[in-house]
Amino acid sequence: MIYQYGYKKNKGEKMIQYNAYDQDNIPRVWGRGNNDKQAIQQCELALKEYLNKRPWYKNKTYKIKKH
């Protein structure tokens, strides 16, 4: 077992990654997990932390897409 970002992962098993893109189609944050639900939750959490540090970006829209 390999531990990556707090999740157990078997050797050779791929992690799923989601990115949050802003309105200019620039990826700002990402999240990884063993399944889609975990990856989306990690991406949403990363986006919240990103916006707390940079409040001037809160007026932009973001889309979460699979990488």
DOTIPA-598416 format. One record per residue (C-alpha): residue in three letters; residue number from 1; y, z, x. Coordinates in nm, 2 decimals, decimal comma. Each point is the difference from the previous one (the first is absolute). Layout:
+------+-----+--------+--------+--------+
| type | seq |      y |      z |      x |
+------+-----+--------+--------+--------+
|  ALA | NUM |      Y |      Z |      X |
...
+------+-----+--------+--------+--------+
This chain:
+------+-----+--------+--------+--------+
| type | seq |      y |      z |      x |
+------+-----+--------+--------+--------+
|  MET |   1 |   0,00 |   0,00 |   0,00 |
|  ILE |   2 |   0,35 |  -0,08 |   0,11 |
|  TYR |   3 |   0,30 |   0,19 |  -0,14 |
|  GLN |   4 |   0,30 |  -0,22 |  -0,05 |
|  TYR |   5 |   0,31 |   0,12 |  -0,19 |
|  GLY |   6 |  -0,19 |   0,29 |  -0,15 |
|  TYR |   7 |  -0,28 |  -0,21 |  -0,15 |
|  LYS |   8 |  -0,37 |  -0,03 |   0,11 |
|  LYS |   9 |  -0,09 |  -0,35 |   0,11 |
|  ASN |  10 |  -0,34 |  -0,13 |   0,10 |
|  LYS |  11 |  -0,01 |  -0,21 |   0,31 |
|  GLY |  12 |   0,05 |  -0,37 |  -0,09 |
|  GLU |  13 |   0,15 |   0,09 |  -0,34 |
|  LYS |  14 |   0,34 |  -0,15 |  -0,06 |
|  MET |  15 |   0,29 |   0,20 |  -0,13 |
|  ILE |  16 |   0,21 |  -0,15 |  -0,28 |
|  GLN |  17 |   0,37 |  -0,03 |   0,07 |
|  TYR |  18 |   0,29 |  -0,05 |  -0,24 |
|  ASN |  19 |   0,36 |  -0,07 |   0,11 |
|  ALA |  20 |   0,33 |   0,07 |  -0,19 |
|  TYR |  21 |   0,23 |  -0,31 |   0,02 |
|  ASP |  22 |   0,37 |   0,02 |  -0,08 |
|  GLN |  23 |   0,19 |  -0,26 |  -0,19 |
|  ASP |  24 |   0,05 |  -0,21 |   0,32 |
|  ASN |  25 |  -0,38 |  -0,01 |   0,04 |
|  ILE |  26 |   0,00 |   0,22 |   0,31 |
|  PRO |  27 |  -0,28 |   0,25 |   0,02 |
|  ARG |  28 |   0,15 |   0,35 |   0,04 |
|  VAL |  29 |  -0,30 |   0,24 |  -0,03 |
|  TRP |  30 |  -0,38 |  -0,01 |  -0,03 |
|  GLY |  31 |  -0,29 |   0,21 |  -0,11 |
|  ARG |  32 |  -0,37 |  -0,01 |   0,07 |
|  GLY |  33 |  -0,30 |   0,14 |  -0,17 |
|  ASN |  34 |  -0,37 |  -0,04 |  -0,07 |
|  ASN |  35 |   0,07 |  -0,16 |  -0,34 |
|  ASP |  36 |   0,29 |  -0,16 |  -0,18 |
|  LYS |  37 |   0,11 |   0,32 |  -0,18 |
|  GLN |  38 |   0,02 |   0,20 |   0,33 |
|  ALA |  39 |   0,19 |  -0,28 |   0,18 |
|  ILE |  40 |   0,25 |  -0,03 |  -0,28 |
|  GLN |  41 |   0,06 |   0,37 |  -0,02 |
|  GLN |  42 |   0,06 |   0,01 |   0,38 |
|  CYS |  43 |   0,24 |  -0,29 |  -0,02 |
|  GLU |  44 |   0,19 |   0,16 |  -0,29 |
|  LEU |  45 |   0,02 |   0,33 |   0,20 |
|  ALA |  46 |   0,13 |  -0,19 |   0,31 |
|  LEU |  47 |   0,26 |  -0,18 |  -0,21 |
|  LYS |  48 |   0,13 |   0,33 |  -0,15 |
|  GLU |  49 |   0,03 |   0,15 |   0,35 |
|  TYR |  50 |   0,17 |  -0,32 |   0,13 |
|  LEU |  51 |   0,26 |   0,01 |  -0,28 |
|  ASN |  52 |   0,06 |   0,37 |   0,05 |
|  LYS |  53 |   0,10 |  -0,07 |   0,36 |
|  ARG |  54 |   0,20 |  -0,31 |  -0,09 |
|  PRO |  55 |   0,18 |   0,07 |  -0,33 |
|  TRP |  56 |   0,21 |  -0,32 |   0,03 |
|  TYR |  57 |  -0,32 |  -0,21 |  -0,06 |
|  LYS |  58 |  -0,07 |   0,17 |  -0,34 |
|  ASN |  59 |   0,19 |  -0,27 |  -0,19 |
|  LYS |  60 |  -0,25 |  -0,27 |   0,11 |
|  THR |  61 |  -0,31 |  -0,10 |  -0,18 |
|  TYR |  62 |  -0,35 |   0,03 |   0,16 |
|  LYS |  63 |  -0,33 |  -0,17 |  -0,07 |
|  ILE |  64 |  -0,33 |   0,14 |   0,12 |
|  LYS |  65 |  -0,25 |  -0,28 |   0,10 |
|  LYS |  66 |  -0,34 |  -0,01 |   0,17 |
|  HIS |  67 |   0,02 |  -0,10 |   0,36 |
+------+-----+--------+--------+--------+
